[in-house]
Amino acid sequence: MTDKMVVLSNPIEGREDDYNRWYDDVHVPDVLTRVRGLRGASRYRAAERQPFSSVVWRFIAIWEIDPEVGLAAETNSVRELRAMKKSGNFDPQDTLYRRNPAMKASASTWFRQVYKVNSAGGSDASDDHLLIAFSNNVLIKGEQFDDWSVQHRQEVLHKVEASKSAELYTAADDQLEEPMYRHMLIYRVAKDEFGKAQDATSWQDVESAHALTAGPSTFTNNPVGWWFIPHSQLSVEQLSAARDVQ
């Protein structure tokens, strides 16, 4: 199981290049180098064509947490980082504590993985496209949830044609801010199957959209979902190798 920190964000209008330059060249390398417990970050941008929701967030960063460190320890590390930012007691030139000057808004959530189920479509690839659905179900717990989870993972890949895998996550109890979404479902699609998958998710009715994230209880609000295209990826290993070459 691989837990995630997910950050949704938007750039200031007209400053997307500045926003991405800071994120890719400054922020991600800083965090991976200096914050213990993260294995890498994958950034995606929203596709122009969307299935059933107008785009609210144009970019998503998915940070992979090292299971040997664990979600709780990583949350505390980031909590300390944010406390330092808030205190102002740091070198103003230290980019680790500086906010992206071209970012308009952001929202972050720590997610625990419930399951990942694979189809026969092959393993994960760096150029996979993602359909990410968010919801705020009031989920049942314990054995009832376990029973539902088994059934759900058997059905979920049939919801999106051409999907290689589906991953269900639920928000961790310990958060740095109130989560905007409690549950996240990621469908992974190969790049050359993207058009077919988009056609399969061009729904005209809300029921089909709800089927993506349907839980064993009721929704507290309507689910949303967006297609995301790869923008950039960086792992701790890649960062270390690049610095060794230098």
C-alpha positions as CSV (number, residue, x, y, z in Angstrom):
1,M,0.0,0.0,0.0
2,T,1.3,3.5,-1.0
3,D,-0.2,6.5,0.8
4,K,-0.2,9.9,-0.9
5,M,-0.2,13.6,-0.2
6,V,-2.3,15.3,-2.9
7,V,-2.1,19.0,-3.7
8,L,-4.6,20.6,-6.0
9,S,-3.7,24.1,-7.2
10,N,-4.3,26.9,-9.7
11,P,-1.9,29.4,-11.1
12,I,-2.6,33.1,-11.3
13,E,-4.1,34.0,-14.6
14,G,-1.3,34.7,-17.2
15,R,1.5,33.4,-15.0
16,E,1.3,29.7,-15.7
17,D,4.8,29.5,-16.9
18,D,6.2,31.1,-13.7
19,Y,4.0,28.9,-11.6
20,N,5.3,25.7,-13.3
21,R,8.9,26.9,-13.4
22,W,8.9,27.4,-9.6
23,Y,7.1,24.2,-9.0
24,D,9.3,22.0,-11.2
25,D,12.7,23.7,-10.8
26,V,12.5,24.9,-7.2
27,H,9.7,23.5,-5.0
28,V,9.7,19.8,-5.9
29,P,13.5,19.4,-5.7
30,D,13.6,21.3,-2.4
31,V,11.0,19.2,-0.8
32,L,12.4,15.9,-2.0
33,T,15.8,16.8,-0.8
34,R,15.0,18.3,2.6
35,V,11.8,16.7,3.8
36,R,12.3,13.1,4.9
37,G,9.8,10.5,3.9
38,L,8.8,11.3,0.3
39,R,9.8,9.1,-2.6
40,G,8.8,11.3,-5.5
41,A,6.2,13.7,-6.9
42,S,4.1,13.4,-10.1
43,R,2.4,16.5,-11.5
44,Y,-0.5,16.5,-13.9
45,R,-2.5,19.2,-15.7
46,A,-6.2,19.1,-16.4
47,A,-7.1,18.0,-20.0
48,E,-9.1,20.3,-22.1
49,R,-11.8,17.8,-22.7
50,Q,-13.6,16.6,-19.4
51,P,-16.2,14.0,-18.8
52,F,-18.8,15.3,-16.4
53,S,-17.3,18.2,-14.4
54,S,-16.1,21.6,-15.3
55,V,-12.5,22.0,-14.2
56,V,-12.1,23.5,-10.7
57,W,-8.4,22.7,-10.3
58,R,-6.0,22.9,-13.2
59,F,-3.0,21.1,-11.7
60,I,-2.6,18.2,-9.3
61,A,0.7,17.1,-7.5
62,I,0.7,13.6,-6.2
63,W,3.5,13.0,-3.6
64,E,4.4,9.4,-2.9
65,I,5.1,8.6,0.8
66,D,7.9,6.2,1.7
67,P,6.1,3.3,3.5
68,E,9.2,2.8,5.7
69,V,8.7,6.3,7.1
70,G,4.9,6.2,7.2
71,L,2.1,8.7,6.8
72,A,2.0,9.8,10.5
73,A,5.7,10.7,10.5
74,E,5.5,12.4,7.2
75,T,2.5,14.5,8.3
76,N,4.5,15.7,11.3
77,S,7.4,16.6,9.1
78,V,5.2,18.8,6.9
79,R,3.5,20.2,9.9
80,E,6.8,21.4,11.3
81,L,7.7,22.9,7.9
82,R,4.4,24.8,7.8
83,A,4.9,26.0,11.4
84,M,8.3,27.4,10.4
85,K,6.8,29.2,7.4
86,K,4.1,30.7,9.6
87,S,6.7,31.9,12.2
88,G,8.7,33.8,9.7
89,N,11.8,32.6,11.6
90,F,13.8,31.6,8.5
91,D,16.2,32.9,5.9
92,P,14.0,34.8,3.4
93,Q,16.1,33.5,0.6
94,D,15.4,29.9,1.6
95,T,13.1,28.7,-1.1
96,L,11.8,25.7,1.0
97,Y,9.7,28.1,3.1
98,R,8.6,30.4,0.3
99,R,5.2,30.2,-1.4
100,N,4.9,29.9,-5.1
101,P,4.6,33.6,-6.2
102,A,2.4,32.6,-9.2
103,M,0.0,30.4,-7.3
104,K,-3.6,31.6,-6.9
105,A,-5.0,28.8,-4.7
106,S,-4.3,25.3,-3.4
107,A,-5.8,22.6,-1.3
108,S,-4.0,19.6,0.2
109,T,-5.1,16.2,1.6
110,W,-3.3,13.2,3.0
111,F,-4.8,10.0,1.6
112,R,-4.5,6.4,2.8
113,Q,-4.7,3.7,0.1
114,V,-7.6,1.3,0.5
115,Y,-6.8,-0.9,-2.5
116,K,-5.3,-0.9,-6.0
117,V,-6.7,-3.3,-8.5
118,N,-5.0,-4.0,-11.9
119,S,-6.5,-5.1,-15.2
120,A,-4.6,-7.0,-17.9
121,G,-3.6,-3.8,-19.5
122,G,0.0,-3.7,-18.2
123,S,2.0,-1.9,-15.5
124,D,2.0,1.7,-14.6
125,A,3.9,4.0,-17.0
126,S,5.1,7.6,-16.6
127,D,3.0,8.8,-19.5
128,D,-0.2,7.3,-18.3
129,H,-3.2,9.6,-18.2
130,L,-5.4,9.7,-15.1
131,L,-9.1,10.1,-14.4
132,I,-9.4,11.2,-10.8
133,A,-12.8,11.2,-9.1
134,F,-13.3,12.9,-5.7
135,S,-16.3,12.4,-3.4
136,N,-17.4,12.9,0.2
137,N,-19.3,9.7,1.0
138,V,-20.3,8.9,4.5
139,L,-18.7,5.5,4.4
140,I,-19.5,2.6,6.7
141,K,-16.6,1.0,8.7
142,G,-15.3,-2.3,9.9
143,E,-16.4,-5.5,8.4
144,Q,-19.2,-3.9,6.4
145,F,-16.7,-1.6,4.7
146,D,-14.3,-4.6,4.1
147,D,-17.1,-6.5,2.4
148,W,-18.1,-3.5,0.3
149,S,-14.5,-2.9,-0.7
150,V,-14.0,-6.4,-2.0
151,Q,-17.2,-6.1,-4.2
152,H,-16.2,-2.6,-5.3
153,R,-12.7,-3.5,-6.5
154,Q,-14.2,-6.4,-8.6
155,E,-16.5,-4.0,-10.4
156,V,-14.6,-0.7,-10.6
157,L,-12.4,-1.4,-13.6
158,H,-15.5,-1.9,-15.7
159,K,-16.6,1.6,-15.0
160,V,-14.0,3.2,-17.3
161,E,-13.1,1.5,-20.6
162,A,-9.4,0.9,-21.3
163,S,-8.4,1.6,-17.7
164,K,-5.2,-0.3,-16.6
165,S,-5.9,0.0,-12.9
166,A,-8.1,1.7,-10.2
167,E,-6.9,2.9,-6.8
168,L,-9.2,3.9,-4.0
169,Y,-8.0,6.2,-1.2
170,T,-9.6,7.7,1.9
171,A,-8.5,10.8,3.7
172,A,-6.3,10.1,6.8
173,D,-7.6,11.1,10.2
174,D,-4.6,13.5,10.8
175,Q,-4.7,16.4,8.4
176,L,-3.0,19.8,8.2
177,E,-6.3,21.4,7.0
178,E,-9.9,20.3,6.5
179,P,-10.0,18.1,3.5
180,M,-12.0,19.3,0.5
181,Y,-12.6,15.7,-0.5
182,R,-12.7,12.6,1.7
183,H,-12.3,10.0,-1.0
184,M,-10.3,9.7,-4.2
185,L,-10.5,7.2,-6.9
186,I,-7.7,7.1,-9.6
187,Y,-8.2,5.4,-12.9
188,R,-5.0,4.9,-14.9
189,V,-5.1,4.8,-18.7
190,A,-2.3,4.3,-21.3
191,K,-1.5,7.3,-23.4
192,D,-2.6,5.6,-26.6
193,E,-5.9,4.6,-25.1
194,F,-6.7,8.1,-23.8
195,G,-9.1,9.0,-26.6
196,K,-11.1,5.8,-26.2
197,A,-11.3,6.3,-22.5
198,Q,-12.5,9.9,-22.9
199,D,-15.2,8.7,-25.3
200,A,-16.3,6.2,-22.7
201,T,-16.6,8.8,-20.0
202,S,-18.5,11.5,-22.0
203,W,-21.6,10.9,-19.9
204,Q,-24.7,12.9,-20.3
205,D,-26.4,11.9,-17.0
206,V,-25.4,12.3,-13.4
207,E,-26.0,8.6,-12.5
208,S,-23.1,7.5,-14.7
209,A,-20.9,10.0,-13.0
210,H,-21.9,8.8,-9.5
211,A,-21.1,5.2,-10.5
212,L,-17.4,6.1,-10.4
213,T,-17.2,6.8,-6.7
214,A,-20.4,5.1,-5.5
215,G,-20.0,3.9,-1.9
216,P,-22.0,1.8,0.5
217,S,-23.8,4.8,1.9
218,T,-25.0,8.2,0.7
219,F,-23.2,11.1,-0.8
220,T,-22.9,14.3,1.2
221,N,-22.3,16.1,-2.0
222,N,-22.0,15.3,-5.7
223,P,-18.8,13.7,-6.8
224,V,-16.5,15.4,-9.2
225,G,-13.9,14.1,-11.5
226,W,-11.3,15.3,-14.0
227,W,-8.9,13.9,-16.6
228,F,-5.3,14.8,-16.0
229,I,-2.4,14.7,-18.4
230,P,1.2,14.1,-17.2
231,H,3.2,17.3,-16.7
232,S,6.4,16.4,-14.9
233,Q,7.7,13.7,-12.6
234,L,10.7,13.5,-10.2
235,S,11.8,10.8,-7.8
236,V,14.4,11.0,-5.0
237,E,16.5,8.5,-7.1
238,Q,16.4,10.7,-10.2
239,L,17.3,13.8,-8.2
240,S,20.2,12.0,-6.6
241,A,21.5,10.7,-9.9
242,A,21.3,14.1,-11.5
243,R,23.3,15.7,-8.7
244,D,25.9,12.9,-8.9
245,V,26.5,13.7,-12.6
246,Q,26.9,17.4,-11.7
